[in-house]
Amino acid sequence: MKIDKKIITIDGFDYAVRIWGTGEVLFALHGFSESSNTWRNLHLAGYKIVAIDLLGHGSSAKPKELAPYKLDAILKNLHLLFAQFTDGNSFSLLGYSMGGRLALRYCLAYPSAPVKYLILESTGPGLLSSEDRKKRRLADEELGQKILLNGAAWFADFWANISLFESQKKLSVKIQQEIWESRASNSPLALTQTLNGTGQGQLSYIGDKISLIKSNILYLSGDLDEKYSKIAIEIFAPNPNVTWISVAASGHNIHLENPVTYQKILEEFLP
């Protein structure tokens, strides 16, 4: 399938997008240190997929200053970017990990936005206690300094070996290399500013606000991902507007680790 690549300028910042398919619009937001390329194998009949390189990632702008990476600024620019493709019509929103955190908060920040379906993959509502958020901020600041000192290749090695991605070591050597190269291609400063601007320590807890979202929510977690399976059970699944599916033989990144099942689940959920 042909993929169109465009640069959309929003509030002075260039956002790179990849577009394929026809029909209702579904925006796809990637995870930390990734790009819109992560969605390249997703094809949904009746949907136009608009996969976005988030600020500081892929071919989108990588400003030096911190302010554009703050949550309010990111959500405002996404809101303006969504409007470029929807002309006021309803759309769906898909977010993985960091992208899911942004998608979730977008729906709360813009409750009148016509988000018909919200699909969240391995994402969290934020850390509940202020002490935990402080610890995470300090940890992210330390990681950011290490990235600046050691470079993106060091980060790619480090990130591949955190426990969250243990299951990815079962992927083919080719796919693991592609993931590594994607992570290693990042700007160290942009990664650092992303952590400082919208890292988990910077975000408030919204687990008690999920029921306020008007969209139909699909929450996906991998059964090998203990952390986000627990989050799914305790925080997301109890809400009446949430459908939770645990995906077998999958870790944190379900759409890469189990793409066939992932595709089937989305096809069954989306009309």
C-alpha positions in Angstrom: 0.0 0.0 0.0 1.2 3.5 -0.9 2.2 5.6 2.0 2.1 9.4 1.6 4.6 11.5 3.6 3.8 15.1 4.5 5.2 17.8 6.7 2.5 19.9 8.5 3.6 23.1 10.2 1.7 23.7 13.5 2.5 26.8 15.6 5.9 27.1 13.9 6.9 23.5 14.3 7.1 20.9 11.5 5.3 17.6 12.2 6.0 14.7 9.9 3.0 12.4 9.1 2.6 9.2 7.1 -0.8 8.6 5.6 -2.3 5.4 4.1 -5.7 3.8 3.5 -9.1 5.5 2.9 -12.1 6.2 5.0 -12.6 7.5 8.5 -9.5 9.0 10.0 -7.5 7.2 12.7 -4.5 9.0 14.2 -1.7 6.9 15.5 0.8 8.0 18.2 4.0 6.1 18.8 6.0 5.5 21.9 9.1 7.1 23.4 12.2 7.1 21.1 10.1 5.6 18.2 8.5 7.2 15.1 5.4 6.8 12.9 7.2 4.0 11.1 6.3 1.7 14.0 2.7 1.5 12.5 3.8 0.6 9.0 2.3 -2.9 9.1 -1.2 -1.8 10.3 -3.9 -1.7 7.6 -7.6 -1.3 8.5 -10.3 -1.5 5.9 -12.4 1.6 5.9 -9.8 3.8 7.7 -7.3 6.4 6.7 -4.4 6.0 9.1 -2.5 9.2 9.9 0.6 8.2 11.8 2.4 11.2 13.4 6.0 11.7 14.3 5.6 13.3 17.7 7.7 16.4 18.5 11.3 15.5 19.0 11.0 12.3 17.2 11.4 10.9 13.6 11.3 13.7 11.0 9.3 16.2 13.1 10.9 19.3 14.6 13.4 18.9 17.5 13.4 22.3 19.2 16.2 22.9 21.8 14.0 24.8 24.3 11.9 22.8 26.8 8.6 24.7 26.5 7.3 23.0 23.3 7.8 19.6 24.9 5.4 20.4 27.8 2.1 18.6 27.9 -0.2 21.6 27.3 1.9 22.6 24.3 2.0 19.1 22.8 -1.8 18.6 23.2 -2.6 22.0 21.7 -0.4 21.2 18.6 -2.0 17.8 18.3 -5.4 19.3 18.5 -4.5 21.7 15.7 -2.9 18.9 13.7 -6.0 16.7 14.0 -8.1 19.5 12.7 -6.0 19.6 9.5 -7.4 16.2 8.5 -10.9 15.9 10.0 -12.8 19.1 9.1 -14.8 18.8 12.2 -15.8 15.2 11.6 -15.3 12.4 14.1 -12.1 10.4 14.2 -10.4 7.7 16.2 -7.2 7.8 18.2 -4.6 5.1 18.7 -1.7 5.5 21.1 1.1 3.2 22.3 2.9 3.7 25.6 3.9 7.4 25.6 1.6 8.0 22.7 -1.2 6.4 24.7 -0.5 8.7 27.6 -0.9 11.7 25.3 -4.0 10.3 23.6 -5.7 9.7 27.0 -4.8 13.2 28.2 -5.9 14.7 24.9 -9.4 13.3 25.4 -9.6 14.9 28.8 -8.1 18.2 27.8 -10.4 18.5 24.8 -13.7 16.8 25.9 -15.6 18.2 22.9 -13.2 16.7 20.4 -15.1 14.1 18.4 -13.0 11.1 19.3 -15.2 8.1 18.4 -12.8 5.4 19.4 -9.8 5.6 21.7 -7.3 2.6 21.5 -4.7 2.5 24.2 -1.8 0.0 24.1 0.3 -0.6 27.2 -0.2 2.9 28.6 -0.7 4.2 32.1 -2.7 6.9 33.9 0.3 8.4 35.6 1.8 7.9 39.0 -0.6 8.2 41.9 1.6 9.7 44.6 3.6 12.9 44.5 6.6 11.1 46.0 6.6 8.6 43.2 6.3 11.3 40.6 9.3 13.1 42.2 11.4 9.9 42.1 10.5 9.4 38.5 11.4 13.0 37.6 14.8 12.6 39.3 15.3 9.2 37.5 14.4 10.8 34.1 16.7 13.7 34.7 19.5 11.3 35.4 18.7 9.3 32.3 18.6 12.5 30.2 22.0 13.5 31.4 23.4 10.0 30.5 21.9 10.3 27.0 23.4 13.7 26.5 26.8 12.4 27.7 26.9 9.0 26.0 24.7 9.5 22.9 21.8 7.8 21.2 23.6 4.5 20.4 24.3 4.1 24.1 20.6 4.9 24.8 19.5 2.3 22.2 21.6 -0.4 24.0 20.3 0.7 27.4 16.7 0.9 26.4 16.7 -2.6 24.8 17.8 -4.1 28.0 15.3 -2.7 30.5 12.9 -5.3 31.9 9.9 -3.8 30.1 11.3 -5.0 26.7 12.6 -8.4 27.8 10.1 -10.2 25.5 11.4 -8.3 22.5 14.6 -10.5 22.7 12.4 -13.3 21.2 11.9 -11.3 18.0 14.0 -12.0 14.9 17.4 -10.6 14.7 16.3 -8.4 11.8 13.4 -6.8 13.7 15.6 -6.3 16.8 18.1 -4.5 14.7 15.4 -2.3 13.1 14.2 -1.4 16.6 17.8 -0.6 17.7 18.5 1.5 14.7 15.3 3.5 15.2 16.2 4.2 18.8 19.8 5.1 17.9 18.7 7.6 15.2 17.2 9.9 17.8 18.5 13.3 18.9 19.9 13.0 22.4 18.7 16.5 23.3 15.2 15.8 21.9 15.0 12.6 24.0 16.1 14.5 27.1 13.6 17.3 26.6 10.9 14.8 26.0 11.6 13.2 29.3 11.8 16.6 31.0 8.6 17.8 29.3 6.2 14.9 29.3 8.0 12.1 31.2 5.8 10.2 33.6 7.2 12.2 36.5 5.9 15.4 34.9 2.3 14.2 34.5 -0.5 14.2 37.0 -2.5 11.1 37.9 -5.7 10.7 35.9 -6.8 7.1 36.7 -9.9 8.5 38.5 -11.0 10.4 35.3 -11.1 7.6 32.7 -14.9 7.2 33.1 -15.3 10.9 32.1 -14.0 10.2 28.6 -16.9 10.0 26.1 -15.1 7.8 23.6 -15.4 4.0 23.4 -12.1 2.8 24.8 -10.1 -0.3 23.9 -7.3 -1.1 26.3 -4.7 -3.7 25.2 -2.0 -5.2 27.4 0.4 -8.1 26.7 0.1 -11.0 29.1 3.9 -11.0 29.4 3.9 -7.4 30.5 3.1 -7.7 34.3 3.2 -4.0 35.0 0.6 -2.9 32.4 -1.5 -6.0 32.9 -1.9 -5.0 36.5 -2.7 -1.4 35.5 -5.3 -2.8 33.1 -7.0 -4.9 35.7 -6.9 -2.4 38.5 -7.5 1.0 36.7 -8.9 0.6 33.2 -11.0 -2.5 33.1 -13.4 -1.5 35.9 -14.7 1.5 33.8 -17.9 0.9 31.8 -16.5 2.7 28.8 -13.4 0.4 28.6 -13.0 -2.9 26.8 -9.9 -4.6 28.0 -8.1 -7.4 26.0 -5.0 -9.2 27.3 -3.0 -10.4 24.3 -1.3 -13.7 24.6 2.4 -14.2 24.1 3.0 -10.5 24.0 5.0 -8.0 26.0 4.9 -4.2 26.2 4.9 -3.6 22.4 2.1 -5.8 21.2 1.8 -4.3 17.6 5.5 -5.4 16.9 5.6 -8.6 18.9 2.2 -10.0 17.8 1.1 -8.0 14.7 -1.3 -10.5 13.3 -3.4 -10.8 16.5 -3.1 -7.0 17.0 -4.5 -6.4 13.5 -7.4 -8.8 14.1 -8.3 -7.2 17.5 -8.5 -3.8 16.0 -10.5 -5.0 13.0 -13.1 -6.6 15.3 -13.3 -3.5 17.6 -13.6 -0.9 14.9 -16.8 -1.1 12.8 
